[in-house]
């Protein structure tokens, strides 16, 4: 979502790098309550909710509009799955909260109700009771006694076990635990593994099934819950007739409708293979589907649907459900096609060891798209760029597809403001450079990360897939590797020659922002005292901290303290580029050779630990800005217009729902699983 999804996961999009205009607050009762500004649909906790437009939808043919509608419905049909994957009590808790929000007619001006609504909105945003980014359990700021009055007043149902999990401070505290010294399976609260399953069991189970010499390995464990059954481990596969079957059958229903309006035979074949995969749960068929999908590059409509990203699983085996439906932005795609056309040049001229370079980079396609709808792990918090498939051998032999989500980036840009840059930039020159070039730099880094970064490099013969060799460090290292490709090339004269940038000030703006974010501003997302656990945050801190340390002798990046505040000043952009190349070469070597110990050492040394004095300072500097560190979206609703005989004559867009209205609508319309 890098997927490689650029998440926000990855590169932080511009809206988060620069943050948003200050929200108003109103004082009611004993607390200050945030009020959305004119660019926000909603504002609560550490989150702002935005709205985006779909440009050119009316220009699509009727069949194309139907295709968008059917694919969107297929995506939303699986929405319940992500809640259950994120935790065993999430669906029950969510349905209870929705009943209360829908039916409560008591005092809605009290502090307790404000805290309750903040909690409900946060659960919707996170697809469960754990923070969508930090993974910690979100504790209610209202009492259990107050919650009981709400359930009694509305008739909302919840089991004593689920209610206990909501309020307990000693159980289900973290959705995903990333700690090399812990049993990351037993201590994680997600629902990917059954009771009694340990990390050692998981590793032994797959070690006996994986053939490291298989040139075409499946992604073992991707679409199942691993459970203990009669003393033996068993994969409870997510498929029609299996776990999540009720929702998957509905996904299949809408995909079958989509087949009937596919734009071409390649699309049709890919959709039919995706249906077959959902019917069987066969991971070999999943690979067959991904090959067909990667080769289906014609047409105006495309989709991402399935169990794809493994970021939610501490040992990177099981994938979260997600869906994105997209419409090609032709003008923007034409402008960026030059990146795809030159991908072999980038590979040939990279600082990688020669044996780690691909001699023939296959079929990388790149488009800027208009997002039509998103669901599952892609919503409401969305990536800004995606590169798929994830399976390395498919990418190497058949290619991949990369997209930048153009209207999402545009919505972030519209809502962005100068707050963080002005507070944390070293000097006025850096601020002015950001104003002029940061938007272009961010878009180009996204393209280089997705198109060139994830497509680059190769694994040595006989070395297993990164999920097996690098284990829990695989995702962090892959994101760092792709980021470094973008950083290395964004300061290259080649980009000027290709007409992608006017000058190297664009690259300098990206370097400024990357160091500033990796060392300082992203810390606003952490509670004081916490280490960095989320992969994309680890990646950015790893890269920034490593180059600062390695360039210390030449003071390539200086740490500056002024008036009690910390800044970072890049003194030599060319030398910094060389350091980015050095780290890129080393991380590619780690991936190519499956060097677990070296990968572990990089992440643990540079990507995890936080200087608590700096962290405290960052939080103090950010507080007066009253910024939302995280952003997400409400989504357009597609409404069929039917004739007298029920035939669809048009698809209209409704894009006016509030966040609360949308979440209640989704719960009622797509609440399929029990």
VOFI-631626 format. One record per residue: x, y, z of N, C-alpha, C in turn. Coordinates in steps of 0.02 Angstrom, whole numbers, plus 50000, padded with zeros to 5 digits. Atoms other than C-alpha are relative to their C-alpha. Layout:
BEGIN
XYZXYZXYZ;...
END
This chain:
BEGIN
500254999850000500005000050000500635000450000;499485002149966502574997549944499784994150021;500244994850019501464982849877500555003449998;499634995749960502384990049911499635006450000;500414994349996501355004049967500395005950025;499704994349969501955021449994499515002250050;500474999149950501145023450152500185005750039;500004996449945500705033450247499694995450045;499655001650006501235021650230500145001349950;499304999549986502785027250141500195006749994;499844993250001503515041650097499405003450030;500564996249977502485053550195499795004549943;500214995750054501415062650073500065007250022;499874993049985501555081250061499535002750053;500474997549949499995084150164500234998550069;499765001649934500825075550309500685003150013;499354996949990502555082450281499925007350020;500084992949987501905100050284499435001450047;500554999849954500375096650387499475004949978;500604996650021498775105950388499915006750034;500154993749968498075122750428499744998750070;500195001049930497735125150612499244999650006;500715000749987496025119050669499795004750055;500274996249945494905129350777499844995350057;500255003949943494455123550951499455004150033;500524996649961492905127651051500004997050069;500005002249931492765126551237499294998650022;500655002149976491275116751299500104995650060;499885003949940491145109651473500715001350025;499334999349969492895106251541500564998649951;499485001750047493825101951381499945004249937;500004996750065494325110251219499864994949946;500215004750052493515102151069500205002849932;499774997950066494245102750896499415000649952;500514998950051493165109650757500354999949932;499675000350066493595105450575500055006849968;499964994050039494235119550469499664998949932;500405000450061493525122850296500244994749952;499755005350044494645109850213499874993050028;500085006449966494205096050336499274998050005;500675002749989492675084850343499904998850075;500045001349928493075080150523500705000650030;499374999449964494435082250654499914997250070;500055003149934494675071350808500664996650016;499395003249977496075063950912500605002949962;499424997750039497655064850803499874999449926;500215001650069496685063450640499605005649970;500454995850040495955074550506499714995849944;500345003550055494695067950379499875005049945;500054995650058494715075450205499524996949948;500405002450056493725073750044500395001049936;499664999250064494375071149867499494999949944;500424999850059493655073749694500224994749950;499845004350056493585061849547499895004049936;500044995850060493975071749390499884995549938;500115003450064493245065649225499564993950003;500435006049995492055052149290499445000449949;500564999250046490655059149182500204998549928;499785001350067491725056349028500074992549985;499965007350010491765037449053499374997649965;500585003250030490625026248952499584996750055;500445003249951489155017749039500324993650026;499685006249977490075001049045500605001450045;499444998349957491605009449118499755002350069;500294998049936490535017649252499754993950039;500225006149967489755000749288500594996250029;499405003649976491494993049303500265003250064;499794996649939491995006249430499534998350058;500515001449949490375003349526500074992850026;499975007149979490504984249528500654998550039;499365001249965492344984349578500005003450068;500054996649935491974996949716499584996050049;500425004149957490574986149783500364993650022;499605005949981491724970949778500485001750055;499534998049949493004980449879499675001050067;500354998649937491764986350010499694993850030;500285006249973491024968950026500484996550047;499505003149956492644963650110500195004350059;499804995249947492704978350232500034996850069;500015003149934492254967650383500634995850013;499445004649992493744956250351500575003450037;499434996749968495054969150400499895001050074;500144999349929494174972250565500164993650038;499875006449965494244953850610500734998249998;499295001450003496034952150551500395004050052;499654995749953496554966650662499894998250073;500115002149931495814958850818499354996150007;500585004549997494564945350871499365003250027;500604996949972493374957550958499795006349962;500124993650034493404971850834499315000649969;500654999650032491824967650738499455000950051;500514999449947490804965450896500015007050030;499954993349971491454981750969499755005249951;500224995150050491194991250807499245000249994;500735000250008489384985550790499655002850061;500294997049940489034990250970500065007649997;499904992850005489775007550943499525003149949;500444997450052488765009850783499285000450024;500694999949973487145005450871499915005950047;500044994349953487505018251007499975006649961;499984993850038487955031950883499355001249962;500614999550041486415028250778499385001450043;500634999949962485145026950918499995004450062;499994996249938485715037251066499685006949991;500344993550005484585052351095500055003950066;499904996549937485245058051263500445006249991;499594993949999486435072251308500624999249956;499435000450046487645074851164500455006250005;499574994349988488435090551235500504998750056;499575001449942489315082051380500714998149978;499325002250013491175078751391500034992649986;500005007350009490805060151406499804998149929;500215001650068489875059951240500535002049949;499464997950045491265069751155500564994850001;499485005049995492535057051219499774993449967;500265006250031491405042651164500045000649923;499994999250072491235049650988500715000149973;499305000250021493105052550977500254992849997;499805007050000493365034351023499694996249941;500345003550054492055027950899500315001949932;499714997850064492775038450757500704997149991;499325002750004494535032450800499994992649983;500075007150016493975014150795499834999149927;500165000450072493195016950624500615001449958;499424998050039494775025250563500534994550000;499475005049992495915011450628499774993049979;500285006650014494774997050574500104995450061;499935003949939494834991350755500215004350058;499884996349937495304996150932500735001950010;499304998249995497164998150900500175005549949;499844994450044497915013850824500254997549933;499855002550067498085011950636500745000249983;499294999250016499905017350636500454997850057;499595001749942500615015550811499884993150027;500185006949981499744998750842499804999350074;500205000549930499415002851027499245000250006;500724999849988497684999951097499795007150019;500274993449986496665015951101499544999550060;500395000649939496015017851278499445005250001;500554995249995494295025751301500145005350053;499944994749950494305042551390499345001350034;500624999949962492585038951461500004993750042;500005005549953492185027051602499604994049974;500395006050017491545009351586499285000850024;500684998949975490055014751690499595004249951;500354996050050489615028151563499834995849939;500125004350057489785015551424499404995450012;500585004449983488545004151513499355003949995;500624996050006487285018451520499815000849926;500144999350072487455020451331499724993649971;500275006450026487195001951294499294998850025;500685000949972485685001651409499505004649965;500464995250030484925017251331499844998349928;500095001350072485125010751153499854992749983;500095007150014484964991951171500594997049964;499405002650033486714989851100500274993950037;499775006249971487414972451129500764999449997;499295001450000489184967951180500134994850055;499855005249951489894952751270500445002950055;499584997849945490744954551437500744999549982;499305000850020492364948251357500225005949957;499824994450044492354961751221500035006550039;499994993949960491924975351346500625000250044;499395000349958493344969651459500615001849958;499444998450044494554970551312500035007549986;500024992850013493994988351275500345004050055;499804995849944494394994751449500614997450037;499445002949964495774983051509500665003549982;499344997150010497514990351531500554994750002;499495005349997498384973451536499884994349952;500105005250050497744963551387499865003249932;500114997750069497694965551197500265007149991;499754993149998498784980951218500335002349934;499664998050061499674980551050499804995349944;500245004250055499014974550883500574995949970;499425003650027500744970050818500615001850042;499404998949960502274967950928500614998449956;499385001050036503944970150841500585000650049;499465000149950505274965150966500364993449992;499625006150013506634952750924500094995650062;499925003749938506714947551107499354997150027;500655002349977504864943651122499734994649954;500385004450045503704930151055499495004449965;500394994950034502964941750926499304997549980;500675002750016501504930050888499575000150063;500405000449938500924927151067499835007050027;500114993449970501104945451116499625004849956;500394995750044500224952850965499264998450007;500725000849989498354955750981499614998949935;500375001050062497934953450797499724992949997;500385006350005496884938750738500264995549945;499715004150053498084930650615500174992950023;499795006449973498514916250731499524998050057;500455002449949497444905350844500334999650068;499745000649932497634903351033500524994350005;499495005249988499194893851085500544999649947;499505000150053500164896950924500585004650020;499414996049983501944903050957500415001649938;499564998250055503244911150848500444994149978;499595005950017504344895650858499614995049959;500435004650038502884885050796499925002449928;500114997250067502584896750649500634999049958;499375000650038504414896850598500154992849981;499885007150015504554877950610499514997449948;500525002250046502914875350517500185001749928;499854998050069503484885250365500694997949978;499335002450019505304879950370499964993249966;500075006750029504714862350328499645000149933;500394999650062503664868550182500335004149945;499694995550047504784881250098500624996949968;499425002350038505994875749962500375006149974;499644994050018507304889449948500274999849928;499765000750069507824882649778499435000349949;500574999450045506064884249706500035006849965;499954993550034506194897749571499345003849999;500664996950002504324901149582499614998650064;500335001649937503854900549766499355003850010;500614996549981502114904549826500145004050064;499944996049939501854917049968499664996150057;500285004449949501604904250106499685003950057;500354997149943500324909050238499625006449985;500274993450018499694924250143499255000650016;500734999449997497834920150153499694994850046;500295004849953497504909550306500155002150072;499874999549928497374909650495500334993550021;499655006049977498614897650573499744998250070;500315001949937497744888150713500244993150023;499875006649971498044873450829499364996049998;500595004350005496844859250793500214992950016;499835006849978496964842750887500764999350009;499295000349986498744847050935500455001349940;499614998750061499284850750755499835006949972;500124993550032499474867050661499624999049934;500445000750057498194869950525499865007049971;500154993750033497934883950397499255000349984;500714998850014496124889950402499975005249945;499924995750059496074897150226499415004749991;500514994950014495134913150184499764999149929;500265001450067494054907950038499254998850004;500705001950002492284904249982499924993250033;500095006249964491644890750098500474999250059;499535000249944493064894150220499915006150044;500034994149957493474907850343499895006249957;500204993950035492734924650289499604998449937;500355002150061491744914750159499395004249983;500604996150012490164924950181500165006649965;499804993750032491054941150137500324998649932;499665001650063492114932950002499494998149946;500525001550050490554926149916499695006449972;500274993750024489914943949906500505003549956;499484997350044491584949649835499964996849931;500055003850063491434935949704499405002349959;500624997950034489644941349663500135006449959;499894993750035490214958949618500554999449948;499485001150051491784953049528499724996749938;500325003250058490714942049417499625005149958;500334994650037489694957349370500525004249963;499474996150031491314966549334500274996549937;499775003850059491844952649213499585001849939;500454998650055490324956749107500105006749968;499884993450029490884974649079500755001649996;499284999050005492774972149072500165003649935;499834995950058493624984048951500334996149944;499655003950051494614970548861500104992950025;499935007149983495054952048862500514998950056;499515000849947496584954348973499695001550068;500354998549938495534962649107499544994350020;500485005449987494224949149091500354993850027;499635006049978495504935149109500265000950071;499744998849932496264943349264499444999650051;500565000249954494574945749346499754992950011;500235006949993494064927849311500494995950042;499505003649960495694921549387499965002250073;500094997649931495424932449541499404996650032;500595003649975493704924649561500194992850017;499785006949987494484907249547500424999650063;499594999949939495744911849681499565000550062;500444999449942494374917549800499594993750011;500405006249993493404901649765500414994350030;499585005649979494884890149800500485001550057;499494998349951496084899649912500694997549981;499385003050023497484891849809500515005549984;499514994750010499054902649818500374999549934;499725000650068499704895749654499545003949951;500474996250042498134902849573500085007550013;499874993049985498494919149664500605002649959;499444998050041500174919749575499805000549926;500244999750069499334915749409499605006449988;500394993850006498124930049440500465006149996;499564994149998499524942249481500395000849934;499674999650065500414937949319499535003049948;500504997350047498824941149219499875007450014;500144993149981498484957149317500585004649981;499424995850016500254963749294500055001349925;499974999250072500114961049106499395003849972;500604996550023498394969349096500105007550010;499824993049993498984987049063499595004649955;500444995850042497704992948934499355001350036;500634998449968496085001148983500065005950047;500024993949958495555016049087499894998450073;500195001949932495005006649243500474994450024;499605005449971496064995949359499814999250073;500205001749931495934988349531500574996650036;499595004049955496874981249678499514996850048;500485003549958495924968049775500304993550023;499755006449975496474954049889500335000750068;499605000249939497534949150038500725001349977;499414997750037499094958749990500595001850045;499444997549961500154967850119500074996250066;499865004049939500984958650265500245004450057;499764995549947501384974050370499644998750067;500375001149939500044969250497500224994050041;499775006149967500894952750541500735001050020;499324998849974502454953950650500524995949964;499515004250035503274939750555499895000049924;500074998550072502694946050383499784993949960;500285005750037501714930550330499305001549974;500704999450017499874934950332499835007049977;500144993650033499134948650226499325002750019;500634996649986497784961250264499605000949936;500444998850057496284963350150500015007349981;500054993150023496264978850042499715000349929;500284998850067495424986149889500115007349981;499974993350030495785001249779499734999449929;500264999650069494805005549621500225006749972;499674994150026495625018049506499855001249926;500124997950068495375027749345500635003749976;499384997150025496865032749238499935007649990;499924992850013497365051149241500485000549941;499595000950060497995051449062500535005449992;499524994750010498835068449057500584999350049;499465000849950499795065849219500414993849986;499645006150015500255048149167500485001049942;499564998650057500955054349002500625003950022;499444996049976502035066849095500524995750036;499545004149960502785053249206500214993649966;499825006150036502935039549075500754999549989;499294999950011504735044749051500384996050053;499675004049948505185036349217499994992749980;500065006950021504545019649155500444998549939;499615001150061505375021648986500754999550013;499284999949986507065023949069500194995750060;499875003949940506945011049208500634995849994;499395003950008508355000549134500625004350008;499444995449990509495015749130500135001050075;499924999149928509165018549315500334993850031;499725006149972509565000349353500744999449981;499315000850023511155000249248500475004950034;499574994849972511805016249328499945000650076;500074999849927511355012249509500664998250033;499385001549964512715010649642500034992850027;500015006949976512274992249671500614996149973;499505004650027513554978449652499734997049935;500225002250066513494972249472499594993650003;500365006449996512914954749523499305000850029;500654998849970511424962449612499545004149956;500414996250046510794972349463499624995449953;500385003750051509434966049347500265001849931;499774998850068510054964049171499435002049953;500584998650043508304965549101499405001250046;500574998349957507014974849206499364999049959;500595002050038505344967549153499415004650013;500694997650000503734976449112499775004450056;500244995449949503624990649237499535005049967;500474995050025502075000849201499865005150056;500114994849950501725017349287499455004649976;500554995450015500155027749293499855004450060;500324995849950499475042349389499254998749993;500705002050003497685037849435499585004550044;500514997149957496115045149507499694994350040;500315005149958495545034749655499245000849997;500735000049997493715030049641499764997850069;500205002349933493555020049802500564995950030;499525004049963494575011249935499644996650057;500295003649944494214998650070500534995850034;499545004349964495024987350197500595003850026;499394997149973496814991250242500205006549964;499854993950037496845005350113499565005950020;500474994749983495495015650200499834999850075;500004993250029495135027950273500705003049992;499314997750010497025030350290500284996549939;499855002750065497675028050115500735000849982;499344998750030499335025650026499945005549949;500004995250056499855038449896500324996949938;499715003550056500755025949786500024992550014;500025007249992500695007249756500414996849944;499665004050050501814994749667499874992750015;500185007049991501234976849642500164996249935;500085004649944501364961849636500615000150047;499465000249950502424958649791500484994149990;499595006050006503074941349745500605001649954;499404997950035504884944249691500104996849932;499875003450064504974931149554499525002449946;500474997450049503404937849470500235006849975;499754993450020504114955449471500594999449953;499395000850040505754949149399499864997249930;500135003450064505014938249262499445003149959;500594997650035503384946949220499875007450008;500084992949991503534964749283499515001850055;500444997549947502464975549395499645006149976;500374993950014501234989749396500075004850059;499934994849950501535005949489499495005549986;500464994450007500275019649521500135005150054;500044994649952500265036449605499285002350003;500714998449992498575041249676499925007649996;499964992950014498455058349597499505004350037;500504995849967496825064749670500074999850076;499855000249928497345058949844500555005050016;499454995349990498975068649830499745007249993;500284993350010497995083749764499605002250060;500404998349941496825083049913500455001850059;499514998349948498305082750032500305006949988;499714993550017499095097449940499535005750017;500504994949988497485107349953499935001650074;500094999249927497395104450141500645001750036;499354999249967499235107150175500135007250019;499804993349977500005121850264500744999950018;499284999549990501755127850308500254998550070;499835000349930501725124150494500644996350018;499425003949980503005110150514500645002449967;499394997850035504215116650384500275006350034;499774993749971504295133950460500284999050070;499765001349932504545126750634500654996150001;499435004649995505855113550594500545001049947;499474998750050506805119950441500575003950032;499414996949970508565125550480500045007549987;499934992950016508475142250390499485002049947;500494997450048507455153250274500114997249931;499855003050065508335146250121499654993349992;500335006650001507685128950164499245000849994;500724998850003505925135850190499795002149930;500174997650067505925144950024500074994449948;499915005650046506595129549935499414995250004;500585004449991505175119250008499385002949967;500594996950031503875131749951500014999249924;499945000350072504545131249774499974992949972;499875006550032504965112949750499774993850038;500155006049960504355101449890499444995849970;500565003850029502735096749802500244995749941;499725003850056503625091649641500474994750024;499525004949974505005083149740499664994050030;500365005649970503765072749838499694995449948;500315004050053502835067049682500524995849963;499495003650038504435062449593500334994650043;499725005249957505155053249742499524994150005;500505005450001503535043349750500074995749937;499945003750063503725038649566500644995949999;499365003750001505555033849584499994994250050;500075005249949505185023949743499624994049972;500445005450023503785014049663500244996849936;499855002750066504325012149482500704997149997;499305002250004506205010749498500204996150062;499775003049937506475006549682499784992850010;500255006749987505364991449702500134995249943;499855004350057505794985049529500754998349996;499285000650009507674986049555500284994250040;499635005049962508934973149614499744992949990;500215006950004508894954249615500324995950056;499785004549947509094940249741500484994949971;499525005050024510574928549723499684993249992;500265006850008510214910949659500074995950065;499995004249941509764899049800499845003550065;500194996249940509324913049922499245000650001;500725000049995507544912449985499705007049996;500354993750002506234926149982500135003950064;499854995949941506504940850102499574998550061;500425001749943505024935750209500284994350040;499695005649965505984919850251500705001750025;499304998849982507774926350253500075005950049;499944994049959507534943550332499455000550053;500525000849949505974938950430499675006750018;500374994249978505254953050535500325006649979;499674993950023506504965550463499905001149924;500054999850073506034962250280499655006349975;500384994350025504734976050261500375006550011;499634993849986505764989650345500575000849950;499434999650045507284985550238499795001249928;500244998950068506264984850077499795007249989;500214993050007505505001850109500615004750000;499394996049999507225009050151500354999549932;499675001050064507925001549991499665004149945;500374996250052506555009149881500065007550011;499914992849986506685025949969500695002349977;499324998150017508565026049941500105000449924;499974999450073508355022849754499745006949980;500284993550016507245038249746500465005750021;499554994849976508435048549851500635000649958;499385000050040509955043449749499895003549933;500104997450068509175048149581499695006949997;500334993550003508225063749630500515005749998;499464995050007509915072849632500444998549939;499615001950059510455066049462499845004649942;500084995850059510735076849308499524996849949;500435003550047509785063449211499275002450005;500694997849992508145069749283499885006849966;500054993750036508485087049212500004998649925;499975001750071508955079449044499344997149975;500645003050019507315069849043499415004850006;500534995149993506335085549081499554999050060;500415001449942505705079049247500055005450054;499914994749951506425093049354500375005849965;499674994250032507015110749311500735000850022;499324999349973508575109949421500074995550061;499875004549944509385100549565499765002850066;500314997449939508565112049692499414995650021;500545004749984507125099649681500264994350043;499695005349960508265085849744500215002550068;499814997249935508925097149881499395000750046;500614999449960507135100549938499804993250029;500185006749975506825081749951500494997850054;499515001849949508455079150048499865003750065;500174996149940507995093250168499424996850037;500605002749969506275086050199500104993150028;499915006949978506855068150215500394999850066;499614999949938508175071750348499595003150056;500414996649950507015083650439499464995350027;500545004549979505625070850442500284993850036;499735006149970506695055550481500275001050070;499694998749935507565063750629499565003850049;500384995749955506255075650696499244999249993;500724998850001504495078350632499584993850005;500415006049994503905060350619499924997850072;500055001849929504195058850807499355002550031;500644997749973502575068550833499484994450001;500485005550004501705052150792500074995150058;499875004649945502435043350945499845003250066;500064997749931501955044751127500695000250031;499354999249968503405050451233500214993650035;499745006149970504485035851287499974993949955;500075005750045504025024651142500594999549952;499535001150055505245016951020499625000049934;500305000250067504935016850832499884992749981;500175006950018504025000950779499714999449930;500315000450066503065005050620500545000149946;499475001250049504064999650467500225006249962;499824994250040503985015750368500365005350042;499654995549956504495026250517500704997350015;499345003049990505925014150554500445001249939;499634999050063506455015350372500285007049996;499784993150008506535034250372500535001950052;499504998549949507455035450538500654996549986;499405003850016508665021750486500425003749948;499644996750054509125030650325500325006550024;499754993549978509285047850404500564999350051;499505000749947510245042250558500654997049974;499405003350028511445031150458500435005049961;499604995450041511965044650334500305005650043;499734994849956512165057450472500624997450037;499435002849964513315045850569500594998949952;499455001550046514325040350417500315006349970;499734993850027514525058250359500255004750054;499834995749943515015064650531500695003249992;499314997450006516875066650492500035006149955;500024994350046516485078350347499435004950016;500584995949981514975085950437499535001049941;500454999750058513895081750285499315002650021;500614997449970512365084650394500165002150072;499844997549934512605095650547499385000350044;500524999049950511535094750703500125006850032;499934993149976511215112750755499515001150057;500434998249944510535118550923499985007750005;500094992750001509815136150925499395001850041;500564997749957508745144351059499624994150029;500315005849968508425127551140499654995349951;500335004150050507845119750976500534996549956;499555004050041508645106350867499815000549926;500094999850072508875107850679500544995749967;499495003550039509805098250544500145004049937;499784995950056510805107450412500444995849954;499615003750049511415098550255500525004749971;499464995650023513115105950211500274998049931;499735002450064513545095250059499524994949970;500515004350029512135088149954500304994649957;499695005050043513305079149835500294994250041;499735005349956514185069749975499434996150032;500585003549972512495065750051499724995049950;500245004750052511965058049886500454993849998;499545005850000513525046949889499854995450059;500165004049941513065041250065499354996149990;500625003650016511295037050008500154994049955;499815005550045512075026549870500364994450036;499645005149961513225017649993499514995750040;500495003849960511765012850105499554995849955;500405003850048510735007549954500374993649980;499605005850020512134995949899500014994750055;499975004749944512254988150072499334996650013;500665003049988510384985450094499824995249943;500115004850054510274977549921500424993750010;499585005949986511724966149969499664995650053;500345003649947510784961250127499414996149971;500585003450030509224957150025500234994549952;499775004850050510174948349885500304993850032;499675005649967511164937450005499604997150058;500405002549944509804935250137500375000650066;499574999149941510974942150272499585002750058;500454998149946509794942150421500365004150054;499664996649945511074947450552500195007249981;499834993350021511664962450451499385004449996;500634996350004509864967650418499745001850069;500224998849931509404965850600500425005550032;499564995149970510914976050652499855007149974;500174993450028510474990350533499365002850031;500644997649976508674991450590500035001650075;499994999149928508994989350776500465005750021;499524994849982510485001250779499755006949981;500174993350025509765015550677499255001449996;500714998850015507885012950655499524999650057;500475001749946507155008750825500035004950059;499934996049939507845018750971499895007449986;500164992950006507265036650999500365003850055;499724995549951508235050451085499435003550037;500594997749964506985054651221500005007650011;499974992749993507605072551246499765003449936;500224997350064507375076051060499254998849991;500715001650007505685067351062499575004950041;500374995349957505085078151207500005006949969;499964993550032505695093651118499545000549940;500444999950060504785089050956499275000650021;500694999649977503155086251049499835006950026;500124993349974503325102951136499965005149944;500004995350056503685111950972499384999249956;500585001350042502245103650881499355002050034;500634998949964500935106251016499665006649983;500354993750015500595124850982499725000349929;500244999950069500335121050797499324996649993;500645003550000498845109850839499874996549933;500045003450064499155098850687499744992950009;500215007150001498395082050642500554996049967;499465003950031499835069750614499754995149947;500265005150045498695057850518499395002649962;500564997950043497475060350375499674994049968;500375005150036496135049950293499425003349964;500504997450046494605051750184499304997150012;500655002750016492755050150162500004998849925;499975002350069492365042049996499355001449962;500614999250041491155045449853499584993650002;500475005650004489625034349846499754999649928;500235000950069489155027049676499284997450001;500725001549997487275026649647499754998349931;500285001750066486505017049501499345003649986;500634997250024485135025849403499694994849954;500305005550037483935012549339499395002149961;500594998850040482595012049207499414996150026;500635003249978480845005049216500094992550010;499895007249995481484987249193500584998250047;499465001449953482854988949323500705000349970;499344999750031484254990949196500355006550021;499614994149979485655002849245500105004549940;499934995150053485595018449138500585004950012;499464995549983486925028449229500244998450070;499745000349932488025028849384500165007150021;499884993349975488005044849483500444999850063;499574999549942489235050649616499675004550052;500214996049943488655056749786500615000850045;499384998849964490075064949880499905005350054;500184995049951489275074250024499934997250071;500105002949934489215062150171500525002750050;499534998749947489985067050336500364993550017;499635006049979491245055050412499554995350040;500455004149959489975049050540499464996849957;500515002850044488625046750408500284994349958;499715005250042489805036750298500144993750039;499835005949960490385025250437499364996150019;500635003449984488585021450489499714996849937;500245002850064488095018850306500394993749982;499595005950015489545006950279499824994250046;500175005449952489114997250437499354996649983;500665002950016487304994850384500004996549932;500025002650068487654991550200500484994249989;499485005050014489234980850208500194996150063;499885003949939489124973250383499804992749989;500185006750025489174955450316500194994550050;499775005349955490174945350444499695000850069;500275000049932489514940650615500545001950051;
END
